[in-house]
């Protein structure tokens, strides 16, 4: 599936993402935490690097790619869940 840019970073906690700047992927990983206003997020530490902070003010963008899972579930998130208003 084709990746797409996602703007509500707070909703992505626990989700695998790509961090891009100037059309280049600079890091991939799982979102560990994010600011409520989507101004910054942290990618969890993994084999590719330590826990890292990325900010929108520095021009970073977050891209997601729906992924198939094994078992009865088809996708980690459905488009409707991503677009649904937060409660």
PDB file of N, CA, C and O in Angstrom:
ATOM      1  N   UNK A   1       0.830  -1.178   0.000  1.00  0.00           N
ATOM      2  CA  UNK A   1       0.000   0.000   0.000  1.00  0.00           C
ATOM      3  C   UNK A   1       0.879   1.247   0.000  1.00  0.00           C
ATOM      4  O   UNK A   1       1.977   1.262   0.555  1.00  0.00           O
ATOM      5  N   UNK A   2       0.364   2.275  -0.633  1.00  0.00           N
ATOM      6  CA  UNK A   2       1.084   3.529  -0.775  1.00  0.00           C
ATOM      7  C   UNK A   2       1.036   4.326   0.533  1.00  0.00           C
ATOM      8  O   UNK A   2      -0.031   4.449   1.134  1.00  0.00           O
ATOM      9  N   UNK A   3       2.174   4.869   0.984  1.00  0.00           N
ATOM     10  CA  UNK A   3       2.163   5.682   2.208  1.00  0.00           C
ATOM     11  C   UNK A   3       1.528   7.042   1.950  1.00  0.00           C
ATOM     12  O   UNK A   3       1.493   7.516   0.815  1.00  0.00           O
ATOM     13  N   UNK A   4       1.024   7.666   3.019  1.00  0.00           N
ATOM     14  CA  UNK A   4       0.487   9.010   2.888  1.00  0.00           C
ATOM     15  C   UNK A   4       0.800   9.809   4.143  1.00  0.00           C
ATOM     16  O   UNK A   4       0.965   9.262   5.234  1.00  0.00           O
ATOM     17  N   UNK A   5       0.877  11.126   3.952  1.00  0.00           N
ATOM     18  CA  UNK A   5       1.200  12.033   5.044  1.00  0.00           C
ATOM     19  C   UNK A   5       0.021  12.103   6.012  1.00  0.00           C
ATOM     20  O   UNK A   5      -1.139  12.140   5.602  1.00  0.00           O
ATOM     21  N   UNK A   6       0.346  12.122   7.301  1.00  0.00           N
ATOM     22  CA  UNK A   6      -0.690  12.187   8.326  1.00  0.00           C
ATOM     23  C   UNK A   6      -0.385  13.344   9.270  1.00  0.00           C
ATOM     24  O   UNK A   6       0.751  13.493   9.720  1.00  0.00           O
ATOM     25  N   UNK A   7      -1.391  14.165   9.574  1.00  0.00           N
ATOM     26  CA  UNK A   7      -1.172  15.410  10.302  1.00  0.00           C
ATOM     27  C   UNK A   7      -1.467  15.339  11.802  1.00  0.00           C
ATOM     28  O   UNK A   7      -0.897  16.122  12.563  1.00  0.00           O
ATOM     29  N   UNK A   8      -2.319  14.449  12.245  1.00  0.00           N
ATOM     30  CA  UNK A   8      -2.705  14.381  13.659  1.00  0.00           C
ATOM     31  C   UNK A   8      -1.783  13.391  14.374  1.00  0.00           C
ATOM     32  O   UNK A   8      -2.157  12.245  14.623  1.00  0.00           O
ATOM     33  N   UNK A   9      -0.587  13.845  14.697  1.00  0.00           N
ATOM     34  CA  UNK A   9       0.468  12.972  15.230  1.00  0.00           C
ATOM     35  C   UNK A   9       0.061  12.276  16.520  1.00  0.00           C
ATOM     36  O   UNK A   9       0.474  11.139  16.750  1.00  0.00           O
ATOM     37  N   UNK A  10      -0.716  12.904  17.352  1.00  0.00           N
ATOM     38  CA  UNK A  10      -1.101  12.322  18.654  1.00  0.00           C
ATOM     39  C   UNK A  10      -1.844  10.996  18.480  1.00  0.00           C
ATOM     40  O   UNK A  10      -1.769  10.127  19.349  1.00  0.00           O
ATOM     41  N   UNK A  11      -2.546  10.840  17.386  1.00  0.00           N
ATOM     42  CA  UNK A  11      -3.307   9.613  17.141  1.00  0.00           C
ATOM     43  C   UNK A  11      -2.424   8.457  16.681  1.00  0.00           C
ATOM     44  O   UNK A  11      -2.909   7.337  16.527  1.00  0.00           O
ATOM     45  N   UNK A  12      -1.147   8.710  16.461  1.00  0.00           N
ATOM     46  CA  UNK A  12      -0.266   7.686  15.919  1.00  0.00           C
ATOM     47  C   UNK A  12       0.573   6.964  16.970  1.00  0.00           C
ATOM     48  O   UNK A  12       1.423   6.149  16.612  1.00  0.00           O
ATOM     49  N   UNK A  13       0.363   7.235  18.232  1.00  0.00           N
ATOM     50  CA  UNK A  13       1.156   6.571  19.274  1.00  0.00           C
ATOM     51  C   UNK A  13       0.985   5.059  19.140  1.00  0.00           C
ATOM     52  O   UNK A  13      -0.136   4.553  19.094  1.00  0.00           O
ATOM     53  N   UNK A  14       2.124   4.336  19.079  1.00  0.00           N
ATOM     54  CA  UNK A  14       2.123   2.889  18.921  1.00  0.00           C
ATOM     55  C   UNK A  14       2.094   2.420  17.476  1.00  0.00           C
ATOM     56  O   UNK A  14       2.050   1.217  17.219  1.00  0.00           O
ATOM     57  N   UNK A  15       2.119   3.350  16.528  1.00  0.00           N
ATOM     58  CA  UNK A  15       2.008   3.026  15.113  1.00  0.00           C
ATOM     59  C   UNK A  15       3.362   3.163  14.411  1.00  0.00           C
ATOM     60  O   UNK A  15       4.091   4.118  14.675  1.00  0.00           O
ATOM     61  N   UNK A  16       3.710   2.231  13.526  1.00  0.00           N
ATOM     62  CA  UNK A  16       4.930   2.389  12.723  1.00  0.00           C
ATOM     63  C   UNK A  16       4.750   3.524  11.712  1.00  0.00           C
ATOM     64  O   UNK A  16       3.721   3.601  11.040  1.00  0.00           O
ATOM     65  N   UNK A  17       5.750   4.404  11.605  1.00  0.00           N
ATOM     66  CA  UNK A  17       5.674   5.556  10.707  1.00  0.00           C
ATOM     67  C   UNK A  17       7.012   5.768  10.003  1.00  0.00           C
ATOM     68  O   UNK A  17       8.026   5.165  10.355  1.00  0.00           O
ATOM     69  N   UNK A  18       6.984   6.640   9.001  1.00  0.00           N
ATOM     70  CA  UNK A  18       8.194   7.154   8.356  1.00  0.00           C
ATOM     71  C   UNK A  18       8.273   8.638   8.699  1.00  0.00           C
ATOM     72  O   UNK A  18       7.272   9.349   8.613  1.00  0.00           O
ATOM     73  N   UNK A  19       9.447   9.103   9.082  1.00  0.00           N
ATOM     74  CA  UNK A  19       9.678  10.523   9.303  1.00  0.00           C
ATOM     75  C   UNK A  19      10.402  11.036   8.064  1.00  0.00           C
ATOM     76  O   UNK A  19      11.443  10.504   7.679  1.00  0.00           O
ATOM     77  N   UNK A  20       9.842  12.079   7.439  1.00  0.00           N
ATOM     78  CA  UNK A  20      10.435  12.625   6.224  1.00  0.00           C
ATOM     79  C   UNK A  20      10.724  14.111   6.392  1.00  0.00           C
ATOM     80  O   UNK A  20      10.041  14.827   7.124  1.00  0.00           O
ATOM     81  N   UNK A  21      11.762  14.542   5.684  1.00  0.00           N
ATOM     82  CA  UNK A  21      12.100  15.959   5.609  1.00  0.00           C
ATOM     83  C   UNK A  21      12.634  16.213   4.210  1.00  0.00           C
ATOM     84  O   UNK A  21      13.494  15.479   3.724  1.00  0.00           O
ATOM     85  N   UNK A  22      12.125  17.252   3.566  1.00  0.00           N
ATOM     86  CA  UNK A  22      12.545  17.589   2.199  1.00  0.00           C
ATOM     87  C   UNK A  22      12.413  16.386   1.266  1.00  0.00           C
ATOM     88  O   UNK A  22      13.303  16.114   0.461  1.00  0.00           O
ATOM     89  N   UNK A  23      11.302  15.673   1.382  1.00  0.00           N
ATOM     90  CA  UNK A  23      10.950  14.533   0.524  1.00  0.00           C
ATOM     91  C   UNK A  23      11.845  13.302   0.731  1.00  0.00           C
ATOM     92  O   UNK A  23      11.777  12.354  -0.051  1.00  0.00           O
ATOM     93  N   UNK A  24      12.672  13.311   1.769  1.00  0.00           N
ATOM     94  CA  UNK A  24      13.559  12.177   2.059  1.00  0.00           C
ATOM     95  C   UNK A  24      13.166  11.530   3.380  1.00  0.00           C
ATOM     96  O   UNK A  24      12.862  12.222   4.352  1.00  0.00           O
ATOM     97  N   UNK A  25      13.174  10.198   3.411  1.00  0.00           N
ATOM     98  CA  UNK A  25      12.919   9.471   4.658  1.00  0.00           C
ATOM     99  C   UNK A  25      14.173   9.562   5.527  1.00  0.00           C
ATOM    100  O   UNK A  25      15.253   9.145   5.109  1.00  0.00           O
ATOM    101  N   UNK A  26      14.029  10.107   6.740  1.00  0.00           N
ATOM    102  CA  UNK A  26      15.175  10.246   7.638  1.00  0.00           C
ATOM    103  C   UNK A  26      15.155   9.227   8.768  1.00  0.00           C
ATOM    104  O   UNK A  26      16.181   8.989   9.405  1.00  0.00           O
ATOM    105  N   UNK A  27      13.996   8.621   9.024  1.00  0.00           N
ATOM    106  CA  UNK A  27      13.907   7.621  10.099  1.00  0.00           C
ATOM    107  C   UNK A  27      12.586   6.885   9.973  1.00  0.00           C
ATOM    108  O   UNK A  27      11.581   7.467   9.563  1.00  0.00           O
ATOM    109  N   UNK A  28      12.586   5.634  10.316  1.00  0.00           N
ATOM    110  CA  UNK A  28      11.354   4.871  10.461  1.00  0.00           C
ATOM    111  C   UNK A  28      11.318   4.341  11.879  1.00  0.00           C
ATOM    112  O   UNK A  28      12.360   4.173  12.511  1.00  0.00           O
ATOM    113  N   UNK A  29      10.140   4.080  12.373  1.00  0.00           N
ATOM    114  CA  UNK A  29      10.023   3.534  13.712  1.00  0.00           C
ATOM    115  C   UNK A  29       8.607   3.665  14.228  1.00  0.00           C
ATOM    116  O   UNK A  29       7.688   4.044  13.502  1.00  0.00           O
ATOM    117  N   UNK A  30       8.454   3.340  15.504  1.00  0.00           N
ATOM    118  CA  UNK A  30       7.150   3.368  16.160  1.00  0.00           C
ATOM    119  C   UNK A  30       7.053   4.648  16.994  1.00  0.00           C
ATOM    120  O   UNK A  30       7.977   4.998  17.728  1.00  0.00           O
ATOM    121  N   UNK A  31       5.915   5.339  16.868  1.00  0.00           N
ATOM    122  CA  UNK A  31       5.707   6.565  17.632  1.00  0.00           C
ATOM    123  C   UNK A  31       5.558   6.200  19.113  1.00  0.00           C
ATOM    124  O   UNK A  31       4.673   5.433  19.493  1.00  0.00           O
ATOM    125  N   UNK A  32       6.440   6.765  19.932  1.00  0.00           N
ATOM    126  CA  UNK A  32       6.437   6.506  21.369  1.00  0.00           C
ATOM    127  C   UNK A  32       5.518   7.480  22.102  1.00  0.00           C
ATOM    128  O   UNK A  32       4.822   7.100  23.042  1.00  0.00           O
ATOM    129  N   UNK A  33       5.523   8.736  21.664  1.00  0.00           N
ATOM    130  CA  UNK A  33       4.676   9.753  22.278  1.00  0.00           C
ATOM    131  C   UNK A  33       4.599  10.935  21.316  1.00  0.00           C
ATOM    132  O   UNK A  33       5.419  11.054  20.405  1.00  0.00           O
ATOM    133  N   UNK A  34       3.611  11.809  21.522  1.00  0.00           N
ATOM    134  CA  UNK A  34       3.445  12.980  20.667  1.00  0.00           C
ATOM    135  C   UNK A  34       2.762  14.086  21.444  1.00  0.00           C
ATOM    136  O   UNK A  34       1.985  13.832  22.365  1.00  0.00           O
ATOM    137  N   UNK A  35       3.061  15.309  21.064  1.00  0.00           N
ATOM    138  CA  UNK A  35       2.412  16.469  21.669  1.00  0.00           C
ATOM    139  C   UNK A  35       0.956  16.521  21.209  1.00  0.00           C
ATOM    140  O   UNK A  35       0.632  16.115  20.093  1.00  0.00           O
ATOM    141  N   UNK A  36       0.100  17.015  22.067  1.00  0.00           N
ATOM    142  CA  UNK A  36      -1.337  17.104  21.771  1.00  0.00           C
ATOM    143  C   UNK A  36      -1.606  17.930  20.514  1.00  0.00           C
ATOM    144  O   UNK A  36      -2.537  17.633  19.766  1.00  0.00           O
ATOM    145  N   UNK A  37      -0.794  18.969  20.277  1.00  0.00           N
ATOM    146  CA  UNK A  37      -1.011  19.858  19.126  1.00  0.00           C
ATOM    147  C   UNK A  37      -0.247  19.422  17.874  1.00  0.00           C
ATOM    148  O   UNK A  37      -0.191  20.170  16.898  1.00  0.00           O
ATOM    149  N   UNK A  38       0.337  18.230  17.889  1.00  0.00           N
ATOM    150  CA  UNK A  38       1.086  17.678  16.748  1.00  0.00           C
ATOM    151  C   UNK A  38       2.308  18.517  16.377  1.00  0.00           C
ATOM    152  O   UNK A  38       2.732  18.524  15.221  1.00  0.00           O
ATOM    153  N   UNK A  39       2.867  19.215  17.346  1.00  0.00           N
ATOM    154  CA  UNK A  39       4.063  20.014  17.090  1.00  0.00           C
ATOM    155  C   UNK A  39       5.339  19.190  17.192  1.00  0.00           C
ATOM    156  O   UNK A  39       6.376  19.582  16.658  1.00  0.00           O
ATOM    157  N   UNK A  40       5.269  18.048  17.878  1.00  0.00           N
ATOM    158  CA  UNK A  40       6.447  17.206  18.058  1.00  0.00           C
ATOM    159  C   UNK A  40       6.019  15.780  18.367  1.00  0.00           C
ATOM    160  O   UNK A  40       4.931  15.532  18.886  1.00  0.00           O
ATOM    161  N   UNK A  41       6.912  14.846  18.031  1.00  0.00           N
ATOM    162  CA  UNK A  41       6.698  13.446  18.429  1.00  0.00           C
ATOM    163  C   UNK A  41       8.038  12.776  18.674  1.00  0.00           C
ATOM    164  O   UNK A  41       9.086  13.242  18.228  1.00  0.00           O
ATOM    165  N   UNK A  42       7.970  11.667  19.398  1.00  0.00           N
ATOM    166  CA  UNK A  42       9.154  10.881  19.699  1.00  0.00           C
ATOM    167  C   UNK A  42       9.019   9.517  19.035  1.00  0.00           C
ATOM    168  O   UNK A  42       7.973   8.872  19.111  1.00  0.00           O
ATOM    169  N   UNK A  43      10.086   9.096  18.391  1.00  0.00           N
ATOM    170  CA  UNK A  43      10.160   7.748  17.848  1.00  0.00           C
ATOM    171  C   UNK A  43      10.890   6.896  18.883  1.00  0.00           C
ATOM    172  O   UNK A  43      11.937   7.296  19.391  1.00  0.00           O
ATOM    173  N   UNK A  44      10.346   5.732  19.193  1.00  0.00           N
ATOM    174  CA  UNK A  44      10.916   4.841  20.203  1.00  0.00           C
ATOM    175  C   UNK A  44      12.288   4.349  19.777  1.00  0.00           C
ATOM    176  O   UNK A  44      12.575   4.207  18.588  1.00  0.00           O
ATOM    177  N   UNK A  45      13.125   4.092  20.764  1.00  0.00           N
ATOM    178  CA  UNK A  45      14.445   3.527  20.503  1.00  0.00           C
ATOM    179  C   UNK A  45      14.299   2.137  19.905  1.00  0.00           C
ATOM    180  O   UNK A  45      13.411   1.372  20.283  1.00  0.00           O
ATOM    181  N   UNK A  46      15.183   1.821  18.965  1.00  0.00           N
ATOM    182  CA  UNK A  46      15.215   0.494  18.357  1.00  0.00           C
ATOM    183  C   UNK A  46      16.626   0.239  17.846  1.00  0.00           C
ATOM    184  O   UNK A  46      17.542   0.998  18.164  1.00  0.00           O
ATOM    185  N   UNK A  47      16.813  -0.797  17.072  1.00  0.00           N
ATOM    186  CA  UNK A  47      18.147  -1.121  16.554  1.00  0.00           C
ATOM    187  C   UNK A  47      18.687  -0.017  15.645  1.00  0.00           C
ATOM    188  O   UNK A  47      19.898   0.091  15.454  1.00  0.00           O
ATOM    189  N   UNK A  48      17.787   0.810  15.079  1.00  0.00           N
ATOM    190  CA  UNK A  48      18.198   1.878  14.176  1.00  0.00           C
ATOM    191  C   UNK A  48      18.631   3.152  14.883  1.00  0.00           C
ATOM    192  O   UNK A  48      19.189   4.047  14.248  1.00  0.00           O
ATOM    193  N   UNK A  49      18.385   3.249  16.180  1.00  0.00           N
ATOM    194  CA  UNK A  49      18.777   4.449  16.911  1.00  0.00           C
ATOM    195  C   UNK A  49      18.044   4.594  18.220  1.00  0.00           C
ATOM    196  O   UNK A  49      17.137   3.821  18.527  1.00  0.00           O
ATOM    197  N   UNK A  50      18.440   5.588  18.993  1.00  0.00           N
ATOM    198  CA  UNK A  50      17.813   5.861  20.275  1.00  0.00           C
ATOM    199  C   UNK A  50      16.491   6.579  20.104  1.00  0.00           C
ATOM    200  O   UNK A  50      16.083   6.908  18.990  1.00  0.00           O
ATOM    201  N   UNK A  51      15.828   6.816  21.223  1.00  0.00           N
ATOM    202  CA  UNK A  51      14.569   7.578  21.208  1.00  0.00           C
ATOM    203  C   UNK A  51      14.883   8.967  20.665  1.00  0.00           C
ATOM    204  O   UNK A  51      15.802   9.636  21.136  1.00  0.00           O
ATOM    205  N   UNK A  52      14.106   9.395  19.664  1.00  0.00           N
ATOM    206  CA  UNK A  52      14.429  10.630  18.955  1.00  0.00           C
ATOM    207  C   UNK A  52      13.214  11.535  18.860  1.00  0.00           C
ATOM    208  O   UNK A  52      12.099  11.078  18.609  1.00  0.00           O
ATOM    209  N   UNK A  53      13.448  12.838  19.067  1.00  0.00           N
ATOM    210  CA  UNK A  53      12.409  13.851  18.969  1.00  0.00           C
ATOM    211  C   UNK A  53      12.435  14.469  17.573  1.00  0.00           C
ATOM    212  O   UNK A  53      13.502  14.801  17.058  1.00  0.00           O
ATOM    213  N   UNK A  54      11.253  14.621  16.959  1.00  0.00           N
ATOM    214  CA  UNK A  54      11.103  15.293  15.672  1.00  0.00           C
ATOM    215  C   UNK A  54      10.032  16.366  15.829  1.00  0.00           C
ATOM    216  O   UNK A  54       9.001  16.125  16.457  1.00  0.00           O
ATOM    217  N   UNK A  55      10.270  17.552  15.261  1.00  0.00           N
ATOM    218  CA  UNK A  55       9.313  18.646  15.394  1.00  0.00           C
ATOM    219  C   UNK A  55       8.829  19.126  14.028  1.00  0.00           C
ATOM    220  O   UNK A  55       9.568  19.116  13.043  1.00  0.00           O
ATOM    221  N   UNK A  56       7.575  19.543  14.001  1.00  0.00           N
ATOM    222  CA  UNK A  56       6.996  20.088  12.774  1.00  0.00           C
ATOM    223  C   UNK A  56       7.678  21.398  12.397  1.00  0.00           C
ATOM    224  O   UNK A  56       7.840  21.692  11.212  1.00  0.00           O
ATOM    225  N   UNK A  57       8.080  22.189  13.392  1.00  0.00           N
ATOM    226  CA  UNK A  57       8.728  23.477  13.131  1.00  0.00           C
ATOM    227  C   UNK A  57      10.032  23.328  12.355  1.00  0.00           C
ATOM    228  O   UNK A  57      10.444  24.246  11.646  1.00  0.00           O
ATOM    229  N   UNK A  58      10.679  22.179  12.490  1.00  0.00           N
ATOM    230  CA  UNK A  58      11.925  21.924  11.757  1.00  0.00           C
ATOM    231  C   UNK A  58      11.669  21.327  10.375  1.00  0.00           C
ATOM    232  O   UNK A  58      12.609  21.007   9.649  1.00  0.00           O
ATOM    233  N   UNK A  59      10.395  21.179  10.015  1.00  0.00           N
ATOM    234  CA  UNK A  59      10.046  20.696   8.688  1.00  0.00           C
ATOM    235  C   UNK A  59       9.845  19.202   8.562  1.00  0.00           C
ATOM    236  O   UNK A  59       9.740  18.686   7.449  1.00  0.00           O
ATOM    237  N   UNK A  60       9.789  18.487   9.689  1.00  0.00           N
ATOM    238  CA  UNK A  60       9.576  17.045   9.627  1.00  0.00           C
ATOM    239  C   UNK A  60       8.106  16.736   9.355  1.00  0.00           C
ATOM    240  O   UNK A  60       7.213  17.433   9.837  1.00  0.00           O
ATOM    241  N   UNK A  61       7.873  15.697   8.587  1.00  0.00           N
ATOM    242  CA  UNK A  61       6.530  15.211   8.265  1.00  0.00           C
ATOM    243  C   UNK A  61       6.432  13.755   8.684  1.00  0.00           C
ATOM    244  O   UNK A  61       7.431  13.036   8.711  1.00  0.00           O
ATOM    245  N   UNK A  62       5.214  13.326   9.013  1.00  0.00           N
ATOM    246  CA  UNK A  62       4.985  11.934   9.401  1.00  0.00           C
ATOM    247  C   UNK A  62       4.129  11.273   8.330  1.00  0.00           C
ATOM    248  O   UNK A  62       3.070  11.778   7.957  1.00  0.00           O
ATOM    249  N   UNK A  63       4.612  10.133   7.846  1.00  0.00           N
ATOM    250  CA  UNK A  63       3.917   9.372   6.814  1.00  0.00           C
ATOM    251  C   UNK A  63       3.603   7.988   7.361  1.00  0.00           C
ATOM    252  O   UNK A  63       4.415   7.384   8.063  1.00  0.00           O
ATOM    253  N   UNK A  64       2.409   7.492   7.029  1.00  0.00           N
ATOM    254  CA  UNK A  64       2.010   6.161   7.470  1.00  0.00           C
ATOM    255  C   UNK A  64       1.681   5.303   6.268  1.00  0.00           C
ATOM    256  O   UNK A  64       1.356   5.797   5.188  1.00  0.00           O
ATOM    257  N   UNK A  65       1.777   4.004   6.489  1.00  0.00           N
ATOM    258  CA  UNK A  65       1.465   3.026   5.447  1.00  0.00           C
ATOM    259  C   UNK A  65       0.637   1.927   6.104  1.00  0.00           C
ATOM    260  O   UNK A  65       1.141   1.224   6.980  1.00  0.00           O
ATOM    261  N   UNK A  66      -0.633   1.762   5.697  1.00  0.00           N
ATOM    262  CA  UNK A  66      -1.418   0.650   6.248  1.00  0.00           C
ATOM    263  C   UNK A  66      -0.696  -0.671   5.987  1.00  0.00           C
ATOM    264  O   UNK A  66      -0.152  -0.889   4.904  1.00  0.00           O
ATOM    265  N   UNK A  67      -0.697  -1.544   6.988  1.00  0.00           N
ATOM    266  CA  UNK A  67       0.023  -2.814   6.875  1.00  0.00           C
ATOM    267  C   UNK A  67      -0.900  -3.978   7.178  1.00  0.00           C
ATOM    268  O   UNK A  67      -1.698  -3.927   8.114  1.00  0.00           O
ATOM    269  N   UNK A  68      -0.785  -5.024   6.379  1.00  0.00           N
ATOM    270  CA  UNK A  68      -1.545  -6.240   6.659  1.00  0.00           C
ATOM    271  C   UNK A  68      -0.955  -6.955   7.862  1.00  0.00           C
ATOM    272  O   UNK A  68       0.261  -6.980   8.053  1.00  0.00           O
ATOM    273  N   UNK A  69      -1.831  -7.535   8.667  1.00  0.00           N
ATOM    274  CA  UNK A  69      -1.421  -8.308   9.830  1.00  0.00           C
ATOM    275  C   UNK A  69      -1.825  -9.763   9.627  1.00  0.00           C
ATOM    276  O   UNK A  69      -2.722 -10.065   8.841  1.00  0.00           O
ATOM    277  N   UNK A  70      -1.163 -10.649  10.334  1.00  0.00           N
ATOM    278  CA  UNK A  70      -1.557 -12.053  10.312  1.00  0.00           C
ATOM    279  C   UNK A  70      -2.838 -12.235  11.123  1.00  0.00           C
ATOM    280  O   UNK A  70      -3.181 -11.396  11.956  1.00  0.00           O
ATOM    281  N   UNK A  71      -3.526 -13.316  10.878  1.00  0.00           N
ATOM    282  CA  UNK A  71      -4.713 -13.639  11.665  1.00  0.00           C
ATOM    283  C   UNK A  71      -5.974 -13.011  11.110  1.00  0.00           C
ATOM    284  O   UNK A  71      -6.062 -12.701   9.921  1.00  0.00           O
ATOM    285  N   UNK A  72      -6.962 -12.823  11.997  1.00  0.00           N
ATOM    286  CA  UNK A  72      -8.274 -12.342  11.583  1.00  0.00           C
ATOM    287  C   UNK A  72      -8.291 -10.850  11.260  1.00  0.00           C
ATOM    288  O   UNK A  72      -9.143 -10.392  10.498  1.00  0.00           O
ATOM    289  N   UNK A  73      -7.368 -10.096  11.828  1.00  0.00           N
ATOM    290  CA  UNK A  73      -7.326  -8.660  11.561  1.00  0.00           C
ATOM    291  C   UNK A  73      -6.668  -8.406  10.213  1.00  0.00           C
ATOM    292  O   UNK A  73      -5.691  -9.067   9.862  1.00  0.00           O
ATOM    293  N   UNK A  74      -7.192  -7.468   9.470  1.00  0.00           N
ATOM    294  CA  UNK A  74      -6.626  -7.171   8.151  1.00  0.00           C
ATOM    295  C   UNK A  74      -5.609  -6.051   8.195  1.00  0.00           C
ATOM    296  O   UNK A  74      -4.571  -6.135   7.537  1.00  0.00           O
ATOM    297  N   UNK A  75      -5.884  -5.002   8.959  1.00  0.00           N
ATOM    298  CA  UNK A  75      -4.997  -3.844   8.988  1.00  0.00           C
ATOM    299  C   UNK A  75      -4.886  -3.314  10.407  1.00  0.00           C
ATOM    300  O   UNK A  75      -5.803  -3.473  11.213  1.00  0.00           O
ATOM    301  N   UNK A  76      -3.750  -2.677  10.710  1.00  0.00           N
ATOM    302  CA  UNK A  76      -3.557  -2.074  12.022  1.00  0.00           C
ATOM    303  C   UNK A  76      -4.585  -0.971  12.247  1.00  0.00           C
ATOM    304  O   UNK A  76      -5.167  -0.874  13.327  1.00  0.00           O
ATOM    305  N   UNK A  77      -4.809  -0.144  11.233  1.00  0.00           N
ATOM    306  CA  UNK A  77      -5.800   0.926  11.331  1.00  0.00           C
ATOM    307  C   UNK A  77      -6.581   0.988  10.034  1.00  0.00           C
ATOM    308  O   UNK A  77      -6.049   0.720   8.957  1.00  0.00           O
ATOM    309  N   UNK A  78      -7.819   1.335  10.149  1.00  0.00           N
ATOM    310  CA  UNK A  78      -8.642   1.568   8.972  1.00  0.00           C
ATOM    311  C   UNK A  78      -8.722   3.071   8.740  1.00  0.00           C
ATOM    312  O   UNK A  78      -8.602   3.851   9.684  1.00  0.00           O
ATOM    313  N   UNK A  79      -8.918   3.472   7.522  1.00  0.00           N
ATOM    314  CA  UNK A  79      -8.994   4.896   7.194  1.00  0.00           C
ATOM    315  C   UNK A  79     -10.066   5.592   8.026  1.00  0.00           C
ATOM    316  O   UNK A  79      -9.873   6.733   8.444  1.00  0.00           O
ATOM    317  N   UNK A  80     -11.180   4.932   8.270  1.00  0.00           N
ATOM    318  CA  UNK A  80     -12.259   5.534   9.059  1.00  0.00           C
ATOM    319  C   UNK A  80     -11.800   5.842  10.479  1.00  0.00           C
ATOM    320  O   UNK A  80     -12.196   6.862  11.044  1.00  0.00           O
ATOM    321  N   UNK A  81     -10.974   4.982  11.063  1.00  0.00           N
ATOM    322  CA  UNK A  81     -10.467   5.224  12.409  1.00  0.00           C
ATOM    323  C   UNK A  81      -9.540   6.426  12.426  1.00  0.00           C
ATOM    324  O   UNK A  81      -9.567   7.209  13.375  1.00  0.00           O
ATOM    325  N   UNK A  82      -8.723   6.587  11.400  1.00  0.00           N
ATOM    326  CA  UNK A  82      -7.788   7.695  11.354  1.00  0.00           C
ATOM    327  C   UNK A  82      -8.495   9.024  11.182  1.00  0.00           C
ATOM    328  O   UNK A  82      -8.016  10.045  11.677  1.00  0.00           O
ATOM    329  N   UNK A  83      -9.612   9.034  10.499  1.00  0.00           N
ATOM    330  CA  UNK A  83     -10.331  10.278  10.206  1.00  0.00           C
ATOM    331  C   UNK A  83     -11.412  10.593  11.239  1.00  0.00           C
ATOM    332  O   UNK A  83     -11.951  11.699  11.249  1.00  0.00           O
ATOM    333  N   UNK A  84     -11.730   9.645  12.096  1.00  0.00           N
ATOM    334  CA  UNK A  84     -12.786   9.853  13.087  1.00  0.00           C
ATOM    335  C   UNK A  84     -12.359  10.914  14.096  1.00  0.00           C
ATOM    336  O   UNK A  84     -11.191  10.953  14.484  1.00  0.00           O
ATOM    337  N   UNK A  85     -13.279  11.771  14.526  1.00  0.00           N
ATOM    338  CA  UNK A  85     -12.930  12.791  15.522  1.00  0.00           C
ATOM    339  C   UNK A  85     -12.585  12.145  16.861  1.00  0.00           C
ATOM    340  O   UNK A  85     -13.165  11.131  17.248  1.00  0.00           O
ATOM    341  N   UNK A  86     -11.625  12.758  17.560  1.00  0.00           N
ATOM    342  CA  UNK A  86     -11.250  12.263  18.885  1.00  0.00           C
ATOM    343  C   UNK A  86     -12.308  12.631  19.893  1.00  0.00           C
ATOM    344  O   UNK A  86     -12.976  13.658  19.765  1.00  0.00           O
ATOM    345  N   UNK A  87     -12.458  11.792  20.892  1.00  0.00           N
ATOM    346  CA  UNK A  87     -13.425  12.064  21.964  1.00  0.00           C
ATOM    347  C   UNK A  87     -12.714  12.487  23.201  1.00  0.00           C
ATOM    348  O   UNK A  87     -13.352  12.762  24.217  1.00  0.00           O
TER     349      UNK A  87
END
